[in-house]
Amino acid sequence: MSERRLRVCALYPDLMNIYADRGNLIMLQRRSEWRGIDFQLISSGLGDRLDPDAADIYYIGGGQDRDQKLCAHDLAEHKRDDLHAAAARGAVVFAVCGGYQLLGSSYQLRDETLPGVGLVELHTVRADGPRLIGNAAIEVELDAGARRVLAGFENHGGRTYLAGAADPLGRVLTGHGNNDRDGHEGVRAGNVIGTYLHGPLLPKNAWFADWLITAALGLPTPLSPLPDELEDAAHAEARHAAGV
Ligand code: GLN
């Protein structure tokens, strides 16, 4: 862990990048480098080993069901133990939509069940109902007493259900969230975070990018402020689109 270098490992960057979710990586890079923090991006694709000590953030973007199938089996067979090891030492695991669905125990796709990595207690079911699509906003409390809003866009057929001690990332203000029923969105277990929100999420919620960097590097104090007029405008626009 270094305060001067952020190491990010993107899992399956060629397959899990729907809705330009790779913009999340660019956001992490820019906001690190603007503070003089070196940024290093590595990737781990199909068949590759995952080094549990090589990154401060492990990132999985969203994906179509067919691409998820390839990744789900690869993740379970080749990377499960190492991803658990990374999370256990406090690395951030940040997963969006299709990636989020793979953090749990399984993704039931009609007559096929895709394995998850079992990092958090949740499962996902591809129901027959309509896809859950639209702008969305959730209220999160990542640090005690500090409630903030994340705004983004969701488009998923799967419904996710948390179990056991799993906590949602946030409370749905507007949109569908995990399953359109219980008002929960995403999951958070320490530094393991999953969400259905695209956008890409981080360019629309710059404060959350900073929170991830701070958590990943274990920084004792918040990062120095940046001139965020454009980022704040993007956030306001995303909130406006979601009606919050
Ligand atoms: N394929 C998954 C679903 O439809 C995830 C989609 C996504 O990543 N946007 O539920």
Residues whose N, C-alpha, C, O or C-beta is under 5 A from the ligand:
A	BS01	LIG	G62 G63 Q64 D65 V96 C97 G98 N155 H156 G157 G158
